Amino acid sequence: MNQRILAVSAYLFRSFLFSLAGLLYILLALAYYMVLFDPRQLTPDPDYYILVLGLLGLGLSFLVTLSIAARANNASHFPLIVRLPSRIEYLTAVFFSSILFASIIQFVIALIALVANGPNLDFREYLLIPPFWISGNVLFAVLSLHATDLVTAGWSRVYVFATIGLLLYLQSGLDVLSDWLSNLFNQFGNTLLATGLDALATLAFDMANLFSEGSSSALGSALSLVFWPFKAIVEAAINGHFTPLQALAPAFLMTYAALLFVLAAKFFSKKDLFLSE
Amino acid sequence: MLEILNITKRFHTLVAVDNLTLDVPQGEVLGVLGPNGAGKTTLFKLIVGFLKPDRGLIRSREGAWPTIGYKPERLLYPNHLRVHEYLNMVAAISNLPRGRIKKAVSESLERVDLTYAANKRIKECSKGMRQRLGLAQAMIGDPQLFLLDEPSNGLDPEGQAEICRQIDNLHQEGKTIVLASHQLQEVTQVCTHLVIMNQGSIHYENQMKAALAERPHTRILVNRDLSTLQSLLMHLHHDIELSDREIVLNYDAIALRPNVLRILLSNGYDIIRIEQSRVTLAEIYAAAVQ
C-alpha cells in the first residue's frame, strides 16, 4: 500500500510543482513574505512570526489541496485508479501531496523569514511551532478535500460547509440568538397567560429563562468546546508556550481532521467517478 | 471469471445498463459490440468500479477480485510525462517489487513495439503510439483480466492488425479479455465469445464459432431471369429464396443443391457462380440492434 500511495503522491506532487499553478503558489507565498515580513521593517515578535506563518500554512494547505484535487480529478488517471485496490489510497495520495507541497513552501518561507531579520525564538517557542502548524495544515487540507469535485458526492459539500458555517454562526452569535429566543418565549408565555393557559405559560417562561442564560447554557458550552482548540492554540502562540491543557489542542485538531478525512473517504468511495476530460 | 448479475445503472432518467446479466468466461476473449450509447463503456466502468450499480452485483467466480488492466476508450494521459515515466508509475502502483519495475516496463514496451519511443513525451506521441501505450500500461503487472475499450479505434489497418496480434497473444497466455469495439473484423478475428448490446441490455449472446455457424446457405447465380422457374423451385423446399438471377438455399434446402442445379441446367440456364457461406457478423449485428 505504501509503495502505491507514495508513487501516486510523488506523481501528483511533481506534476503540480512543475505546473503554472504550482509556480503561482510559490510566488504567492513569496509575496506574502515580502508584505508581512519586510526585512527593512522592525524584527517581528515571536507570536507574530508563529501566527502569521501559521496562517500562511493554513491558506496554502486549503488552496493547494483544491488545486491538486482538481488535477487528480482528470480522466487521464482512470488507468491509475483502476490499479489501486481501494479508492481511498488515491484520496490519501492527493492529501499527502497537497500537505507536503504546502508545508514545504511554508517551511521555506519560515526559514527565510527567520534568517532575514527573524525573531529570536527560544527553545520552547521552537517546540510550539510543529504541533501548531502541522495540525492546522492537516485540518485545512482535509477540509479543503470536501470542497473539491473529486470528493463531493451530491450535496455533500453544501452539508459539510453549511454545518461548519452554522456552528461558527451559532458560536459567534449565540448571545444574540439566546436573547431573541428568550424574548420570543417570554412573549409567547404572556400570550398564553392572557388566554388562561397558566401551565403552558409557565413552560414558556421556563424556556425563556433557559435561553436567557446565553453562552452559559449547554449549547453554549458544547460550541465553546468545539472551537476551543483554535482559541487555545492562538493563546499558546501569544503566550509563547502551551499550558498542559492547551497542549491537547493540536491533538483535538488532528482528531477533527481524522473525522473529516473518514467522511471524505466515505463520500469518495461510494460515489460514481466522473473524472473530467 | 466474473459474474454480472441483474445489473442496472441509471443516469437520471436514462437507463444506461438495464438489468444486464452476463458471464465473463475465464481465459476467453469476450467481444462486446453495440452502437454508440449502447452501454458498453458504462458496463466497463461498472466492472472496474468507477460507477456503482443501482441494482445487481458483479462478483468474481474465484472469490478474490482479479487484477485488472484497463485501456479506456479515450486516449487521455498525463501528457507532460515521458512514456517510460508513465509506465514506471503504473508499474509502481501495480504492486511490482522495485527491482522488477524497470524490466516490466521494458517488456511491455517491447510487446507493443514502442521501445523506440520510451523517452518521448506522451504529448509528442501519435494516435497509434498512444493506442499502443494504452495497451502497454494495461499489460503491466501481468493482470488477470483485461478490459479494452476500443483499442484499435483510429488506427490504420496495420495498427489494427498489430492490436489483434497482441490480443491473440494475451489469449494464448490464458488471460481473460473483454473487448469493446466497433471493428467487426477485429471482433470476428480475436473474440471467442460475443455479446451485442443495445439500449443498455444484451440483444445477442453466443460463442463466436457458434454465432458464425448460424444460418448456413448456398447462393447460386445464373445468367438470366428465374421467373419462369419460380413456382417449380419454390415448391421444392420452403427454405429456398429466389430473386431475379439468384437462388438462395437456406438450412436443410442446401441438401437439394444437386436437384436445383439439374433443373437449372436442363432448362438452359448457365451457372455463373455458386457460393457456400454462413451468416456474417455484420448480419448478426444488424439483426441484433434493429
Chai-1 contact restraints between the chains, C-beta under 6 A:
chainA,res_idxA,chainB,res_idxB,connection_type,confidence,min_distance_angstrom,max_distance_angstrom,comment,restraint_id
A,R4,B,I93,contact,1.0,0.0,6.0,A-B,restraint_1
A,A7,B,M89,contact,1.0,0.0,6.0,A-B,restraint_2
A,A7,B,A92,contact,1.0,0.0,6.0,A-B,restraint_3
A,A7,B,I93,contact,1.0,0.0,6.0,A-B,restraint_4
A,Y11,B,M89,contact,1.0,0.0,6.0,A-B,restraint_5
A,A75,B,L76,contact,1.0,0.0,6.0,A-B,restraint_6
A,S76,B,L76,contact,1.0,0.0,6.0,A-B,restraint_7
A,S76,B,Y77,contact,1.0,0.0,6.0,A-B,restraint_8
A,S76,B,P78,contact,1.0,0.0,6.0,A-B,restraint_9
A,F78,B,P72,contact,1.0,0.0,6.0,A-B,restraint_10
A,P79,B,Y70,contact,1.0,0.0,6.0,A-B,restraint_11
A,P79,B,Q137,contact,1.0,0.0,6.0,A-B,restraint_12
A,V82,B,V48,contact,1.0,0.0,6.0,A-B,restraint_13
A,V82,B,I68,contact,1.0,0.0,6.0,A-B,restraint_14
A,V82,B,Y70,contact,1.0,0.0,6.0,A-B,restraint_15
A,R83,B,I93,contact,1.0,0.0,6.0,A-B,restraint_16
A,R83,B,S94,contact,1.0,0.0,6.0,A-B,restraint_17
A,D272,B,L51,contact,1.0,0.0,6.0,A-B,restraint_18
A,D272,B,K52,contact,1.0,0.0,6.0,A-B,restraint_19
A,L273,B,F50,contact,1.0,0.0,6.0,A-B,restraint_20
